[in-house]
Amino acid sequence: MSDPKKTEVPQMTSRLVARQRFFARPIPEGFSEEWAAALAQPLPETQDTKASILEFRIGDLQMGIASRYVKAVTPALTICPVPHRNNTAFLGLAAFAGEVIPCVSLARILGASDAVTTVDAKTIVLEERPGERWAFRVHAVLGVSTGSTHERGAEDGNKLSSDWCDSVLEDERNQRINILKPETVFQRLQRATT
């Protein structure tokens, strides 16, 4: 029988020795005190309320939705109507990234101007959970903003009911954008497609 020490790979042995030396080295002076002081600091009382919001316009309504729900912003997709569906909010089906997804008129649900035929018209594809996607057209995509959010007040132009939005984003341009509640949006989109 051969000796097991002779069959070891020398490179592995040197790596192990280097690791042991690294972890066995003495702690630098003041290291423990520095970390103890850092960990003793109280946590901030308020969380940073900066949010990434996709801003868009439907008719005369300027609003936004949290970017984490936006799967894509595309040029206006071709919508194929579904026969025998007379739901006013459901427009039909659109092809997107190899999938067929329902397309809904968010403008009709919100009671805004619905003729989305401008040159700037875009389709926004939202995804609540993987595989659950909806599309809707908007007159214009205004951009993605990061700013502080706060509860909506009387001065924020209450064109949308509190069912739809309860907070406002103050963006880099000092404009106040009504932020749609994702749970309400997805609930209404789902209701429109059933």
PyRosetta script that sets phi, psi and omega in degrees:
from pyrosetta import init, pose_from_sequence

init()
pose = pose_from_sequence("MSDPKKTEVPQMTSRLVARQRFFARPIPEGFSEEWAAALAQPLPETQDTKASILEFRIGDLQMGIASRYVKAVTPALTICPVPHRNNTAFLGLAAFAGEVIPCVSLARILGASDAVTTVDAKTIVLEERPGERWAFRVHAVLGVSTGSTHERGAEDGNKLSSDWCDSVLEDERNQRINILKPETVFQRLQRATT")
pose.set_psi(1, 148.3)
pose.set_omega(1, -179.4)
pose.set_phi(2, -92.9)
pose.set_psi(2, 157.0)
pose.set_omega(2, -179.6)
pose.set_phi(3, -75.1)
pose.set_psi(3, 127.3)
pose.set_omega(3, -177.8)
pose.set_phi(4, -61.8)
pose.set_psi(4, -27.8)
pose.set_omega(4, -179.6)
pose.set_phi(5, -67.9)
pose.set_psi(5, -29.3)
pose.set_omega(5, 179.9)
pose.set_phi(6, -73.8)
pose.set_psi(6, -24.7)
pose.set_omega(6, -178.3)
pose.set_phi(7, -88.2)
pose.set_psi(7, -7.3)
pose.set_omega(7, 178.9)
pose.set_phi(8, -66.6)
pose.set_psi(8, 146.5)
pose.set_omega(8, 176.8)
pose.set_phi(9, -81.3)
pose.set_psi(9, 124.0)
pose.set_omega(9, -176.8)
pose.set_phi(10, -59.6)
pose.set_psi(10, -34.0)
pose.set_omega(10, -178.7)
pose.set_phi(11, -63.6)
pose.set_psi(11, -42.0)
pose.set_omega(11, 179.1)
pose.set_phi(12, -64.0)
pose.set_psi(12, -39.2)
pose.set_omega(12, 179.4)
pose.set_phi(13, -63.8)
pose.set_psi(13, -43.8)
pose.set_omega(13, -179.9)
pose.set_phi(14, -66.8)
pose.set_psi(14, -34.2)
pose.set_omega(14, 176.5)
pose.set_phi(15, -65.5)
pose.set_psi(15, -42.8)
pose.set_omega(15, 179.4)
pose.set_phi(16, -63.2)
pose.set_psi(16, -42.7)
pose.set_omega(16, 178.9)
pose.set_phi(17, -62.9)
pose.set_psi(17, -41.4)
pose.set_omega(17, 179.6)
pose.set_phi(18, -64.0)
pose.set_psi(18, -41.0)
pose.set_omega(18, 177.9)
pose.set_phi(19, -63.4)
pose.set_psi(19, -45.2)
pose.set_omega(19, -179.5)
pose.set_phi(20, -61.8)
pose.set_psi(20, -42.2)
pose.set_omega(20, 178.0)
pose.set_phi(21, -62.5)
pose.set_psi(21, -41.8)
pose.set_omega(21, -178.8)
pose.set_phi(22, -61.3)
pose.set_psi(22, -48.1)
pose.set_omega(22, -176.7)
pose.set_phi(23, -79.2)
pose.set_psi(23, -16.8)
pose.set_omega(23, -179.9)
pose.set_phi(24, -93.1)
pose.set_psi(24, -1.4)
pose.set_omega(24, -177.5)
pose.set_phi(25, -67.6)
pose.set_psi(25, 155.3)
pose.set_omega(25, -179.3)
pose.set_phi(26, -71.1)
pose.set_psi(26, 150.3)
pose.set_omega(26, 178.3)
pose.set_phi(27, -73.3)
pose.set_psi(27, 135.2)
pose.set_omega(27, 179.7)
pose.set_phi(28, -60.8)
pose.set_psi(28, 151.9)
pose.set_omega(28, -178.7)
pose.set_phi(29, -64.5)
pose.set_psi(29, 132.2)
pose.set_omega(29, 177.9)
pose.set_phi(30, 84.9)
pose.set_psi(30, -3.9)
pose.set_omega(30, -177.5)
pose.set_phi(31, -61.9)
pose.set_psi(31, -49.2)
pose.set_omega(31, -178.1)
pose.set_phi(32, -62.6)
pose.set_psi(32, -43.0)
pose.set_omega(32, -179.5)
pose.set_phi(33, -65.6)
pose.set_psi(33, -40.0)
pose.set_omega(33, -179.8)
pose.set_phi(34, -61.9)
pose.set_psi(34, -45.8)
pose.set_omega(34, 179.6)
pose.set_phi(35, -70.7)
pose.set_psi(35, -36.5)
pose.set_omega(35, 177.8)
pose.set_phi(36, -62.0)
pose.set_psi(36, -41.8)
pose.set_omega(36, 178.8)
pose.set_phi(37, -66.5)
pose.set_psi(37, -40.9)
pose.set_omega(37, -179.6)
pose.set_phi(38, -65.4)
pose.set_psi(38, -41.8)
pose.set_omega(38, -178.8)
pose.set_phi(39, -75.6)
pose.set_psi(39, -19.8)
pose.set_omega(39, 179.0)
pose.set_phi(40, -78.7)
pose.set_psi(40, -15.3)
pose.set_omega(40, -179.9)
pose.set_phi(41, -63.6)
pose.set_psi(41, 138.0)
pose.set_omega(41, 178.1)
pose.set_phi(42, -69.7)
pose.set_psi(42, 149.0)
pose.set_omega(42, 177.0)
pose.set_phi(43, -71.4)
pose.set_psi(43, 150.1)
pose.set_omega(43, 178.0)
pose.set_phi(44, -63.0)
pose.set_psi(44, 141.6)
pose.set_omega(44, -177.2)
pose.set_phi(45, -73.1)
pose.set_psi(45, -34.9)
pose.set_omega(45, -179.6)
pose.set_phi(46, -112.3)
pose.set_psi(46, 139.8)
pose.set_omega(46, 176.1)
pose.set_phi(47, -77.3)
pose.set_psi(47, 152.5)
pose.set_omega(47, 175.2)
pose.set_phi(48, -66.5)
pose.set_psi(48, 120.7)
pose.set_omega(48, -175.5)
pose.set_phi(49, -97.5)
pose.set_psi(49, 24.7)
pose.set_omega(49, 176.4)
pose.set_phi(50, -72.7)
pose.set_psi(50, 135.9)
pose.set_omega(50, -178.5)
pose.set_phi(51, -132.1)
pose.set_psi(51, 147.4)
pose.set_omega(51, 174.9)
pose.set_phi(52, -94.0)
pose.set_psi(52, 118.8)
pose.set_omega(52, -173.6)
pose.set_phi(53, -125.3)
pose.set_psi(53, 132.4)
pose.set_omega(53, 171.5)
pose.set_phi(54, -86.0)
pose.set_psi(54, 117.7)
pose.set_omega(54, -179.9)
pose.set_phi(55, -93.4)
pose.set_psi(55, 137.7)
pose.set_omega(55, 177.6)
pose.set_phi(56, -149.6)
pose.set_psi(56, 169.9)
pose.set_omega(56, -179.1)
pose.set_phi(57, -130.1)
pose.set_psi(57, 131.9)
pose.set_omega(57, 171.8)
pose.set_phi(58, -123.3)
pose.set_psi(58, 115.0)
pose.set_omega(58, -175.4)
pose.set_phi(59, 60.9)
pose.set_psi(59, -127.7)
pose.set_omega(59, 178.2)
pose.set_phi(60, -97.8)
pose.set_psi(60, 8.1)
pose.set_omega(60, 179.8)
pose.set_phi(61, -94.1)
pose.set_psi(61, 122.0)
pose.set_omega(61, 175.7)
pose.set_phi(62, -105.0)
pose.set_psi(62, 123.6)
pose.set_omega(62, -175.1)
pose.set_phi(63, -148.9)
pose.set_psi(63, 178.3)
pose.set_omega(63, 179.6)
pose.set_phi(64, -148.4)
pose.set_psi(64, 165.2)
pose.set_omega(64, 175.4)
pose.set_phi(65, -141.1)
pose.set_psi(65, 149.0)
pose.set_omega(65, -178.6)
pose.set_phi(66, -55.6)
pose.set_psi(66, 131.1)
pose.set_omega(66, -176.3)
pose.set_phi(67, -60.5)
pose.set_psi(67, -25.6)
pose.set_omega(67, -177.1)
pose.set_phi(68, -65.4)
pose.set_psi(68, -18.3)
pose.set_omega(68, 178.2)
pose.set_phi(69, -92.5)
pose.set_psi(69, -10.6)
pose.set_omega(69, -176.3)
pose.set_phi(70, -85.8)
pose.set_psi(70, 116.9)
pose.set_omega(70, 178.4)
pose.set_phi(71, -83.6)
pose.set_psi(71, -39.6)
pose.set_omega(71, -178.5)
pose.set_phi(72, -163.0)
pose.set_psi(72, 156.8)
pose.set_omega(72, 168.8)
pose.set_phi(73, -123.8)
pose.set_psi(73, 120.2)
pose.set_omega(73, -174.8)
pose.set_phi(74, -125.2)
pose.set_psi(74, 164.3)
pose.set_omega(74, 167.4)
pose.set_phi(75, -58.7)
pose.set_psi(75, 160.8)
pose.set_omega(75, -176.6)
pose.set_phi(76, -52.0)
pose.set_psi(76, 120.4)
pose.set_omega(76, 179.1)
pose.set_phi(77, -78.0)
pose.set_psi(77, 151.1)
pose.set_omega(77, 174.8)
pose.set_phi(78, -76.2)
pose.set_psi(78, 128.6)
pose.set_omega(78, -177.6)
pose.set_phi(79, -107.4)
pose.set_psi(79, 126.9)
pose.set_omega(79, 177.5)
pose.set_phi(80, -100.5)
pose.set_psi(80, 116.1)
pose.set_omega(80, -179.6)
pose.set_phi(81, -64.8)
pose.set_psi(81, 151.5)
pose.set_omega(81, 178.3)
pose.set_phi(82, -101.7)
pose.set_psi(82, 123.1)
pose.set_omega(82, -178.6)
pose.set_phi(83, -59.2)
pose.set_psi(83, 146.3)
pose.set_omega(83, 175.3)
pose.set_phi(84, 65.7)
pose.set_psi(84, 21.7)
pose.set_omega(84, 173.1)
pose.set_phi(85, -110.9)
pose.set_psi(85, 112.3)
pose.set_omega(85, -177.8)
pose.set_phi(86, -110.0)
pose.set_psi(86, 20.1)
pose.set_omega(86, 174.5)
pose.set_phi(87, -69.0)
pose.set_psi(87, 124.2)
pose.set_omega(87, -174.1)
pose.set_phi(88, -68.2)
pose.set_psi(88, -24.9)
pose.set_omega(88, -178.1)
pose.set_phi(89, -87.5)
pose.set_psi(89, -28.4)
pose.set_omega(89, -179.8)
pose.set_phi(90, -82.2)
pose.set_psi(90, 118.5)
pose.set_omega(90, -176.9)
pose.set_phi(91, -92.2)
pose.set_psi(91, -30.6)
pose.set_omega(91, -178.2)
pose.set_phi(92, 146.8)
pose.set_psi(92, -155.4)
pose.set_omega(92, -177.4)
pose.set_phi(93, -116.4)
pose.set_psi(93, 146.5)
pose.set_omega(93, 179.0)
pose.set_phi(94, -130.1)
pose.set_psi(94, 146.8)
pose.set_omega(94, 176.8)
pose.set_phi(95, -90.1)
pose.set_psi(95, 129.4)
pose.set_omega(95, 178.6)
pose.set_phi(96, -146.3)
pose.set_psi(96, 123.0)
pose.set_omega(96, 175.5)
pose.set_phi(97, 50.5)
pose.set_psi(97, 43.9)
pose.set_omega(97, 177.3)
pose.set_phi(98, 78.8)
pose.set_psi(98, 7.3)
pose.set_omega(98, 179.2)
pose.set_phi(99, -121.1)
pose.set_psi(99, 158.6)
pose.set_omega(99, 173.1)
pose.set_phi(100, -107.1)
pose.set_psi(100, 121.3)
pose.set_omega(100, -177.2)
pose.set_phi(101, -125.1)
pose.set_psi(101, 150.6)
pose.set_omega(101, 178.4)
pose.set_phi(102, -71.2)
pose.set_psi(102, 141.2)
pose.set_omega(102, 178.2)
pose.set_phi(103, -115.8)
pose.set_psi(103, 129.4)
pose.set_omega(103, -173.1)
pose.set_phi(104, -123.2)
pose.set_psi(104, 149.7)
pose.set_omega(104, 174.5)
pose.set_phi(105, -90.5)
pose.set_psi(105, 97.8)
pose.set_omega(105, 176.3)
pose.set_phi(106, -65.7)
pose.set_psi(106, -29.5)
pose.set_omega(106, 177.6)
pose.set_phi(107, -60.5)
pose.set_psi(107, -45.2)
pose.set_omega(107, 179.2)
pose.set_phi(108, -65.9)
pose.set_psi(108, -38.6)
pose.set_omega(108, 179.2)
pose.set_phi(109, -64.6)
pose.set_psi(109, -38.9)
pose.set_omega(109, -179.3)
pose.set_phi(110, -82.1)
pose.set_psi(110, -14.5)
pose.set_omega(110, -177.4)
pose.set_phi(111, 80.3)
pose.set_psi(111, 29.8)
pose.set_omega(111, -179.3)
pose.set_phi(112, -103.0)
pose.set_psi(112, 174.9)
pose.set_omega(112, 175.9)
pose.set_phi(113, -59.3)
pose.set_psi(113, 133.5)
pose.set_omega(113, -171.4)
pose.set_phi(114, -107.0)
pose.set_psi(114, -10.3)
pose.set_omega(114, -175.5)
pose.set_phi(115, -76.2)
pose.set_psi(115, 82.6)
pose.set_omega(115, -178.0)
pose.set_phi(116, -89.9)
pose.set_psi(116, 85.0)
pose.set_omega(116, -178.3)
pose.set_phi(117, -128.8)
pose.set_psi(117, 10.5)
pose.set_omega(117, -177.4)
pose.set_phi(118, -71.0)
pose.set_psi(118, 163.7)
pose.set_omega(118, 179.0)
pose.set_phi(119, -62.8)
pose.set_psi(119, -34.3)
pose.set_omega(119, -178.3)
pose.set_phi(120, -80.3)
pose.set_psi(120, -0.6)
pose.set_omega(120, -175.6)
pose.set_phi(121, -56.7)
pose.set_psi(121, 137.1)
pose.set_omega(121, 179.7)
pose.set_phi(122, -133.3)
pose.set_psi(122, 164.1)
pose.set_omega(122, 172.2)
pose.set_phi(123, -114.6)
pose.set_psi(123, 129.7)
pose.set_omega(123, 177.1)
pose.set_phi(124, -104.0)
pose.set_psi(124, 129.5)
pose.set_omega(124, 177.8)
pose.set_phi(125, -106.8)
pose.set_psi(125, 121.0)
pose.set_omega(125, 179.3)
pose.set_phi(126, -105.6)
pose.set_psi(126, 150.5)
pose.set_omega(126, 176.8)
pose.set_phi(127, -136.3)
pose.set_psi(127, 114.8)
pose.set_omega(127, 178.4)
pose.set_phi(128, -77.7)
pose.set_psi(128, -50.9)
pose.set_omega(128, 176.3)
pose.set_phi(129, -135.6)
pose.set_psi(129, 160.2)
pose.set_omega(129, 179.7)
pose.set_phi(130, -52.3)
pose.set_psi(130, 127.7)
pose.set_omega(130, 179.1)
pose.set_phi(131, 90.5)
pose.set_psi(131, -11.0)
pose.set_omega(131, 178.7)
pose.set_phi(132, -107.9)
pose.set_psi(132, 93.5)
pose.set_omega(132, -176.3)
pose.set_phi(133, -120.3)
pose.set_psi(133, 147.9)
pose.set_omega(133, 174.1)
pose.set_phi(134, -137.6)
pose.set_psi(134, 155.0)
pose.set_omega(134, 177.3)
pose.set_phi(135, -126.3)
pose.set_psi(135, 148.7)
pose.set_omega(135, 171.5)
pose.set_phi(136, -149.2)
pose.set_psi(136, 150.4)
pose.set_omega(136, -179.1)
pose.set_phi(137, -91.1)
pose.set_psi(137, 148.5)
pose.set_omega(137, 175.9)
pose.set_phi(138, -130.8)
pose.set_psi(138, 156.6)
pose.set_omega(138, 178.2)
pose.set_phi(139, -69.3)
pose.set_psi(139, -38.6)
pose.set_omega(139, -179.2)
pose.set_phi(140, -158.5)
pose.set_psi(140, 145.2)
pose.set_omega(140, 170.5)
pose.set_phi(141, -98.9)
pose.set_psi(141, 123.8)
pose.set_omega(141, -174.2)
pose.set_phi(142, -91.9)
pose.set_psi(142, -16.9)
pose.set_omega(142, 178.4)
pose.set_phi(143, 131.7)
pose.set_psi(143, -178.7)
pose.set_omega(143, 176.5)
pose.set_phi(144, -110.4)
pose.set_psi(144, 128.3)
pose.set_omega(144, -178.4)
pose.set_phi(145, -121.9)
pose.set_psi(145, 150.4)
pose.set_omega(145, 172.7)
pose.set_phi(146, -123.5)
pose.set_psi(146, 125.3)
pose.set_omega(146, -179.5)
pose.set_phi(147, -162.8)
pose.set_psi(147, -176.5)
pose.set_omega(147, -179.5)
pose.set_phi(148, -88.8)
pose.set_psi(148, 142.9)
pose.set_omega(148, 178.9)
pose.set_phi(149, -106.3)
pose.set_psi(149, 152.4)
pose.set_omega(149, 175.4)
pose.set_phi(150, -150.5)
pose.set_psi(150, 166.6)
pose.set_omega(150, 179.2)
pose.set_phi(151, -63.6)
pose.set_psi(151, 146.4)
pose.set_omega(151, -177.9)
pose.set_phi(152, -75.8)
pose.set_psi(152, 136.4)
pose.set_omega(152, 178.8)
pose.set_phi(153, -119.1)
pose.set_psi(153, -178.4)
pose.set_omega(153, -178.3)
pose.set_phi(154, -63.3)
pose.set_psi(154, -29.6)
pose.set_omega(154, -177.3)
pose.set_phi(155, -76.8)
pose.set_psi(155, -2.8)
pose.set_omega(155, -173.6)
pose.set_phi(156, -92.9)
pose.set_psi(156, 16.2)
pose.set_omega(156, 175.6)
pose.set_phi(157, 64.2)
pose.set_psi(157, 78.8)
pose.set_omega(157, -172.5)
pose.set_phi(158, -80.2)
pose.set_psi(158, 63.3)
pose.set_omega(158, 175.2)
pose.set_phi(159, -75.1)
pose.set_psi(159, -24.6)
pose.set_omega(159, 178.0)
pose.set_phi(160, -107.2)
pose.set_psi(160, 142.5)
pose.set_omega(160, -179.6)
pose.set_phi(161, -71.4)
pose.set_psi(161, 163.5)
pose.set_omega(161, 179.9)
pose.set_phi(162, -68.6)
pose.set_psi(162, -13.6)
pose.set_omega(162, 173.4)
pose.set_phi(163, -63.7)
pose.set_psi(163, -35.0)
pose.set_omega(163, -176.2)
pose.set_phi(164, -87.5)
pose.set_psi(164, -37.9)
pose.set_omega(164, -178.3)
pose.set_phi(165, -151.2)
pose.set_psi(165, 143.0)
pose.set_omega(165, 178.9)
pose.set_phi(166, -128.2)
pose.set_psi(166, 3.7)
pose.set_omega(166, 178.7)
pose.set_phi(167, -137.8)
pose.set_psi(167, 163.2)
pose.set_omega(167, -176.1)
pose.set_phi(168, -130.9)
pose.set_psi(168, 142.0)
pose.set_omega(168, 174.9)
pose.set_phi(169, -103.2)
pose.set_psi(169, 130.3)
pose.set_omega(169, 171.0)
pose.set_phi(170, -100.5)
pose.set_psi(170, 108.4)
pose.set_omega(170, -172.1)
pose.set_phi(171, -86.5)
pose.set_psi(171, -173.9)
pose.set_omega(171, -176.6)
pose.set_phi(172, -63.6)
pose.set_psi(172, -24.9)
pose.set_omega(172, -179.6)
pose.set_phi(173, -90.4)
pose.set_psi(173, 10.0)
pose.set_omega(173, -177.2)
pose.set_phi(174, 60.6)
pose.set_psi(174, 29.2)
pose.set_omega(174, 173.8)
pose.set_phi(175, -97.8)
pose.set_psi(175, 147.6)
pose.set_omega(175, 178.9)
pose.set_phi(176, -101.7)
pose.set_psi(176, 122.3)
pose.set_omega(176, -176.8)
pose.set_phi(177, -114.4)
pose.set_psi(177, 126.4)
pose.set_omega(177, 174.9)
pose.set_phi(178, -68.8)
pose.set_psi(178, 127.4)
pose.set_omega(178, -179.5)
pose.set_phi(179, -97.8)
pose.set_psi(179, 122.3)
pose.set_omega(179, 179.4)
pose.set_phi(180, -70.4)
pose.set_psi(180, 142.3)
pose.set_omega(180, 175.1)
pose.set_phi(181, -76.6)
pose.set_psi(181, 119.1)
pose.set_omega(181, -177.8)
pose.set_phi(182, -57.9)
pose.set_psi(182, -40.1)
pose.set_omega(182, -177.8)
pose.set_phi(183, -62.8)
pose.set_psi(183, -37.5)
pose.set_omega(183, 177.7)
pose.set_phi(184, -70.3)
pose.set_psi(184, -44.0)
pose.set_omega(184, 179.8)
pose.set_phi(185, -58.4)
pose.set_psi(185, -50.7)
pose.set_omega(185, -177.6)
pose.set_phi(186, -66.1)
pose.set_psi(186, -35.6)
pose.set_omega(186, 177.5)
pose.set_phi(187, -63.1)
pose.set_psi(187, -45.4)
pose.set_omega(187, -179.1)
pose.set_phi(188, -70.0)
pose.set_psi(188, -37.3)
pose.set_omega(188, 177.9)
pose.set_phi(189, -64.7)
pose.set_psi(189, -42.1)
pose.set_omega(189, 179.6)
pose.set_phi(190, -65.7)
pose.set_psi(190, -41.9)
pose.set_omega(190, 178.9)
pose.set_phi(191, -62.7)
pose.set_psi(191, -37.7)
pose.set_omega(191, -178.8)
pose.set_phi(192, -69.5)
pose.set_psi(192, -25.2)
pose.set_omega(192, -176.3)
pose.set_phi(193, -98.6)
pose.set_psi(193, 0.7)
pose.set_omega(193, 179.2)
pose.set_phi(194, -100.6)
pose.dump_pdb("model.pdb")
